[in-house]
Amino acid sequence: MKRLWIWILLLLLLGCGFLWSSMGDDQKEKVGHDVSYKDTELAKKPVLEKRLLSSTYTGEIFQWMGESVDKLESQLGKPVRKDLSAYDYTWWVYTDHKKSYIQFGVQNGKVMTIYAIGDGIKSSPIEIGQSYDEINKQLPFEQAVTFQKGISSYEFQLSEEDLQMRPLLKMTDNLFIQCYFDTETNQLSSIRVVDGETLVKHKAYEMQYRGKLLVAEKLGEKEWAKVEAGMEQQIFDITNVMRHSFKKSQLKWDDSVKEVAYLHSKDMAENHYFSHESQNGDGLKERLAANEVFYFSAGENIAAQYVDAPAAMEGWLNSKGHREALLNDSYTHLGVGAYQLYYTQNFLSKP
């Protein structure tokens, strides 16, 4: 009889435990449920990423995500530059200044994001120059893409313009590809590989989130000056790679016109306007004359609020007037001025 009561008591305890677990599963807003979900996903994540990267995304460029800077430097050598970004990482820039260009975003000794354009980019199963329709058929683009970090969740909501110009592919739970398309040719222009946290910090898409909004550390004046100098050089390099892909001549850097471009970007940012005309009515011609810049012909591209230099470049490529300046046969020199997230390109034709 005593043994019977012991068995009954054990069954009751097991039943209570089952009911407690079931209640926890139903209450999805509770932290306890989210923590157990996080632990399960983290246990799966390394296996999932390895399987997906090997079976779908076999291109060499994807394999660099998460790798150490020691391995990066041992295999690719020292970068041409190290440019501070506005998003907690530093760009390691590798380029031949003509045909190919890659930026590796490095934080805490690891590669967190990559931007690549030009020849020789190994990014299978997609390739720069491949058509939009072909990639969309192989890896369908979606209007909403999700990311979860712990108990926080994020949904990137792409507009119709986003879907055409910069659709987003989800590689794994924490890795994404931004596909930048040239809408004139409907071909892939460049790619950005990025982890989820960095993508949230960029705020490149409309986003709904639940939990903690991830933001980059605020920069002081000195840090912004370093970011701006880096973006100016990035725009110059990417411009020449783009021009090479369209069989256009390479442009030379011009310090005198760089100063004109910088002052216009700064003026727009500080006075909260966006125009080729300064608030006093001066245009590019007057700004160049004030700085005693000699030239035969000149052109200007401006942009604002793009997350960084590569994003601004792709925006210019997909705007008719800006594209014409970017690929103009007559220009020989270029000066670039960036002030925070305002960008100006000044093109010149000189002897």
C-alpha positions as CSV (number, residue, x, y, z in Angstrom):
1,M,0.0,0.0,0.0
2,K,2.9,2.3,0.9
3,R,4.6,1.7,-2.5
4,L,1.3,2.5,-4.2
5,W,1.1,6.0,-2.5
6,I,4.7,6.7,-3.5
7,W,3.9,6.0,-7.2
8,I,0.8,8.2,-7.0
9,L,2.9,11.0,-5.5
10,L,5.5,10.7,-8.3
11,L,2.9,10.8,-11.0
12,L,1.3,14.0,-9.5
13,L,4.7,15.7,-9.4
14,L,5.4,14.8,-13.0
15,G,2.0,16.1,-14.0
16,C,2.6,19.5,-12.3
17,G,5.9,19.8,-14.0
18,F,4.3,19.2,-17.4
19,L,1.6,21.9,-16.7
20,W,4.3,24.4,-15.7
21,S,6.3,23.9,-18.9
22,S,3.1,24.2,-21.0
23,M,2.2,27.5,-19.4
24,G,5.7,28.8,-20.1
25,D,5.4,27.8,-23.8
26,D,2.1,29.6,-24.1
27,Q,3.3,32.9,-22.6
28,K,5.6,33.9,-25.5
29,E,6.1,37.4,-24.2
30,K,7.9,36.1,-21.1
31,V,11.7,36.2,-20.9
32,G,12.0,32.6,-19.8
33,H,10.5,31.4,-23.1
34,D,12.7,33.7,-25.2
35,V,15.8,32.6,-23.3
36,S,15.2,28.9,-23.9
37,Y,14.5,29.7,-27.6
38,K,17.8,31.6,-27.8
39,D,19.7,28.8,-26.3
40,T,18.2,26.3,-28.8
41,E,19.0,28.5,-31.8
42,L,22.5,29.1,-30.6
43,A,23.1,25.4,-30.3
44,K,21.9,24.9,-33.9
45,K,23.5,28.0,-35.4
46,P,27.1,26.8,-36.1
47,V,25.8,23.7,-37.9
48,L,23.2,25.6,-39.8
49,E,25.6,28.3,-41.1
50,K,28.2,25.7,-42.1
51,R,25.6,23.7,-44.0
52,L,24.1,26.7,-45.8
53,L,27.4,28.3,-46.7
54,S,28.8,25.1,-48.1
55,S,25.6,24.0,-50.0
56,T,24.4,27.4,-51.3
57,Y,26.8,30.3,-50.8
58,T,30.1,28.7,-51.9
59,G,31.8,31.9,-53.0
60,E,35.1,32.7,-51.4
61,I,33.9,36.2,-50.3
62,F,31.2,34.7,-48.0
63,Q,33.8,32.5,-46.2
64,W,35.5,35.6,-44.9
65,M,32.6,36.5,-42.6
66,G,33.6,36.0,-39.0
67,E,37.2,35.3,-39.9
68,S,40.1,36.9,-38.0
69,V,42.2,39.8,-39.2
70,D,45.3,37.7,-38.8
71,K,44.0,35.3,-41.4
72,L,42.9,38.2,-43.6
73,E,46.3,39.8,-43.6
74,S,48.2,36.5,-44.0
75,Q,46.2,35.7,-47.1
76,L,45.6,39.1,-48.7
77,G,48.5,41.1,-47.3
78,K,48.2,44.5,-45.7
79,P,45.2,46.6,-46.8
80,V,45.7,49.8,-48.9
81,R,44.0,51.7,-46.1
82,K,42.1,51.3,-42.9
83,D,39.1,53.6,-42.8
84,L,37.0,54.2,-39.7
85,S,33.3,53.8,-40.3
86,A,30.3,55.4,-38.5
87,Y,29.1,52.0,-37.3
88,D,31.7,50.6,-34.8
89,Y,33.9,48.9,-37.3
90,T,36.9,49.8,-39.4
91,W,37.1,49.2,-43.2
92,W,40.1,47.3,-44.4
93,V,40.3,48.4,-48.0
94,Y,41.8,46.2,-50.8
95,T,41.9,47.5,-54.3
96,D,44.0,47.7,-57.5
97,H,42.5,51.2,-58.0
98,K,41.0,50.1,-61.4
99,K,39.4,46.7,-61.8
100,S,38.4,45.4,-58.3
101,Y,37.6,46.8,-54.9
102,I,36.8,45.1,-51.6
103,Q,36.2,46.6,-48.2
104,F,36.2,44.3,-45.1
105,G,34.5,45.8,-42.0
106,V,36.5,44.7,-39.0
107,Q,35.3,44.9,-35.4
108,N,37.0,43.2,-32.4
109,G,39.5,41.5,-34.7
110,K,36.7,39.8,-36.8
111,V,35.2,40.5,-40.2
112,M,31.6,41.7,-39.7
113,T,30.7,43.0,-43.1
114,I,32.1,43.1,-46.7
115,Y,31.4,45.3,-49.7
116,A,32.7,44.2,-53.1
117,I,32.6,45.6,-56.6
118,G,34.5,44.9,-59.9
119,D,36.2,42.0,-61.5
120,G,37.3,38.8,-59.9
121,I,34.8,38.8,-57.0
122,K,34.1,35.1,-56.2
123,S,30.5,35.2,-54.9
124,S,28.9,32.0,-56.1
125,P,26.0,31.4,-56.6
126,I,25.5,35.0,-57.7
127,E,27.9,37.0,-59.8
128,I,28.5,40.7,-60.4
129,G,27.1,41.4,-63.9
130,Q,24.4,38.7,-63.5
131,S,20.8,39.7,-64.4
132,Y,18.2,40.6,-61.9
133,D,15.7,38.1,-63.2
134,E,18.2,35.2,-63.1
135,I,19.2,35.9,-59.5
136,N,15.6,36.5,-58.4
137,K,14.6,33.1,-59.9
138,Q,17.4,31.3,-58.2
139,L,17.2,33.1,-54.8
140,P,13.8,34.8,-54.7
141,F,13.7,38.3,-53.2
142,E,11.2,39.0,-50.4
143,Q,9.5,42.2,-49.3
144,A,10.0,41.4,-45.6
145,V,13.2,39.9,-44.1
146,T,13.6,39.0,-40.4
147,F,16.4,38.9,-37.9
148,Q,16.4,37.8,-34.2
149,K,18.9,38.5,-31.5
150,G,18.1,37.1,-28.2
151,I,14.7,38.3,-27.1
152,S,14.8,41.2,-29.7
153,S,13.3,40.7,-33.2
154,Y,13.6,42.9,-36.3
155,E,11.8,42.9,-39.6
156,F,13.3,44.8,-42.5
157,Q,10.5,46.0,-44.8
158,L,11.6,46.7,-48.4
159,S,9.8,49.2,-50.6
160,E,9.3,48.6,-54.3
161,E,12.4,50.7,-55.0
162,D,14.4,48.7,-52.5
163,L,13.3,45.4,-54.2
164,Q,14.6,46.8,-57.5
165,M,17.8,48.5,-56.4
166,R,19.0,46.8,-53.3
167,P,17.0,43.6,-52.4
168,L,18.1,41.7,-49.3
169,L,18.8,38.0,-49.1
170,K,19.0,36.1,-45.8
171,M,21.9,33.6,-45.9
172,T,21.6,32.3,-42.3
173,D,20.0,33.4,-39.0
174,N,22.6,36.2,-38.7
175,L,24.1,36.7,-42.2
176,F,22.6,38.8,-45.1
177,I,23.4,39.9,-48.6
178,Q,22.5,43.3,-50.0
179,C,22.4,43.0,-53.8
180,Y,23.0,46.4,-55.4
181,F,21.6,46.4,-58.9
182,D,22.2,48.8,-61.8
183,T,18.6,49.5,-62.8
184,E,19.7,50.8,-66.2
185,T,21.2,47.4,-67.2
186,N,19.3,45.3,-64.7
187,Q,22.6,43.7,-63.7
188,L,24.2,43.1,-60.3
189,S,26.5,46.0,-59.7
190,S,28.0,45.1,-56.3
191,I,27.2,43.2,-53.1
192,R,27.4,43.8,-49.4
193,V,27.6,40.9,-47.0
194,V,26.6,41.9,-43.4
195,D,25.7,40.4,-40.1
196,G,22.3,41.1,-38.5
197,E,23.5,43.5,-35.8
198,T,25.3,45.7,-38.3
199,L,22.4,45.7,-40.7
200,V,20.1,47.0,-37.9
201,K,22.7,49.7,-37.1
202,H,22.8,50.8,-40.7
203,K,19.0,51.5,-40.8
204,A,19.2,51.0,-44.6
205,Y,15.5,49.8,-44.8
206,E,12.3,50.6,-43.1
207,M,12.3,48.4,-40.0
208,Q,9.9,47.2,-37.3
209,Y,11.4,45.8,-34.1
210,R,10.5,44.4,-30.8
211,G,13.0,44.6,-27.9
212,K,16.2,46.6,-28.1
213,L,17.1,48.9,-31.0
214,L,20.8,48.4,-31.8
215,V,22.6,51.7,-32.5
216,A,26.2,52.6,-33.3
217,E,28.3,54.5,-30.8
218,K,28.1,58.3,-31.2
219,L,31.2,59.9,-32.8
220,G,33.0,63.0,-31.8
221,E,34.3,65.6,-34.2
222,K,37.7,64.0,-34.5
223,E,36.2,60.6,-35.2
224,W,33.8,62.0,-37.8
225,A,36.8,63.7,-39.6
226,K,38.4,60.3,-39.9
227,V,35.2,58.7,-41.2
228,E,34.7,61.5,-43.7
229,A,38.3,61.2,-45.0
230,G,37.8,57.5,-45.5
231,M,34.5,57.9,-47.3
232,E,36.0,60.4,-49.7
233,Q,38.7,58.0,-50.8
234,Q,36.2,55.2,-51.0
235,I,34.0,57.2,-53.4
236,F,37.0,58.1,-55.5
237,D,38.1,54.4,-55.7
238,I,34.6,53.0,-56.4
239,T,34.0,55.7,-59.0
240,N,37.1,54.6,-61.0
241,V,36.1,50.9,-60.7
242,M,32.6,51.7,-62.0
243,R,34.1,53.8,-64.8
244,H,36.4,50.9,-65.7
245,S,33.5,48.5,-65.9
246,F,31.8,50.8,-68.5
247,K,35.1,51.3,-70.4
248,K,35.6,54.9,-69.3
249,S,38.9,56.6,-68.6
250,Q,40.2,56.7,-65.0
251,L,39.9,60.0,-63.1
252,K,42.7,61.7,-61.2
253,W,42.3,63.1,-57.7
254,D,42.3,66.8,-57.4
255,D,42.8,68.4,-53.9
256,S,41.6,71.9,-55.0
257,V,38.2,70.7,-56.1
258,K,38.0,68.3,-53.1
259,E,38.0,71.3,-50.8
260,V,35.1,72.9,-52.8
261,A,33.1,69.7,-52.6
262,Y,33.8,69.3,-48.9
263,L,32.7,72.9,-48.1
264,H,29.4,72.3,-50.0
265,S,28.7,69.1,-48.1
266,K,29.4,70.8,-44.8
267,D,27.2,73.8,-45.8
268,M,24.3,71.6,-46.7
269,A,24.6,69.6,-43.5
270,E,24.9,72.5,-41.1
271,N,22.2,74.6,-42.8
272,H,19.8,71.7,-43.4
273,Y,19.2,72.0,-47.1
274,F,20.0,69.8,-50.2
275,S,20.7,71.5,-53.4
276,H,23.3,72.2,-56.0
277,E,22.8,75.9,-55.3
278,S,24.2,77.3,-52.0
279,Q,21.8,79.4,-49.9
280,N,23.4,82.5,-51.3
281,G,22.5,81.5,-54.8
282,D,26.0,80.3,-55.8
283,G,26.3,77.2,-58.0
284,L,29.2,75.0,-58.8
285,K,30.7,77.6,-61.2
286,E,30.8,80.3,-58.5
287,R,32.2,77.9,-55.8
288,L,35.0,76.8,-58.2
289,A,35.8,80.4,-59.1
290,A,35.9,81.4,-55.4
291,N,38.6,78.8,-54.9
292,E,40.4,79.7,-58.1
293,V,40.0,76.3,-59.6
294,F,40.9,76.2,-63.3
295,Y,39.0,73.8,-65.7
296,F,37.4,73.4,-69.1
297,S,34.1,71.9,-67.9
298,A,32.7,70.7,-64.6
299,G,29.9,68.6,-63.1
300,E,28.6,67.8,-59.6
301,N,26.8,65.0,-57.8
302,I,25.3,65.4,-54.4
303,A,23.7,62.8,-52.0
304,A,22.5,62.8,-48.4
305,Q,21.6,60.3,-45.7
306,Y,23.0,57.2,-47.4
307,V,24.5,54.9,-44.8
308,D,28.0,55.2,-46.2
309,A,30.1,55.8,-49.4
310,P,29.2,52.5,-51.2
311,A,25.5,53.1,-50.7
312,A,25.8,56.7,-52.0
313,M,27.7,55.4,-55.1
314,E,25.0,52.9,-56.0
315,G,22.4,55.6,-55.5
316,W,24.2,57.9,-58.0
317,L,24.6,55.0,-60.5
318,N,20.8,54.6,-60.5
319,S,19.9,58.3,-61.0
320,K,19.9,59.5,-64.6
321,G,21.6,62.8,-64.2
322,H,24.1,61.6,-61.6
323,R,24.9,58.6,-63.7
324,E,25.7,60.8,-66.7
325,A,28.2,62.8,-64.6
326,L,29.7,59.6,-63.1
327,L,30.3,58.1,-66.5
328,N,31.1,61.2,-68.5
329,D,33.8,60.7,-71.1
330,S,35.2,64.2,-71.0
331,Y,36.0,64.4,-67.2
332,T,39.7,63.9,-66.2
333,H,39.7,64.8,-62.5
334,L,37.6,64.3,-59.4
335,G,37.4,65.8,-55.9
336,V,35.1,64.3,-53.2
337,G,33.9,66.0,-50.0
338,A,32.0,64.2,-47.3
339,Y,30.6,65.8,-44.2
340,Q,28.9,63.2,-41.9
341,L,26.2,61.7,-44.2
342,Y,26.3,64.4,-46.9
343,Y,28.3,63.7,-50.0
344,T,29.5,65.8,-52.9
345,Q,31.4,64.8,-56.1
346,N,33.0,67.5,-58.2
347,F,34.1,66.4,-61.7
348,L,36.5,68.5,-63.8
349,S,37.8,68.4,-67.4
350,K,41.4,69.7,-67.2
351,P,44.3,69.7,-69.7
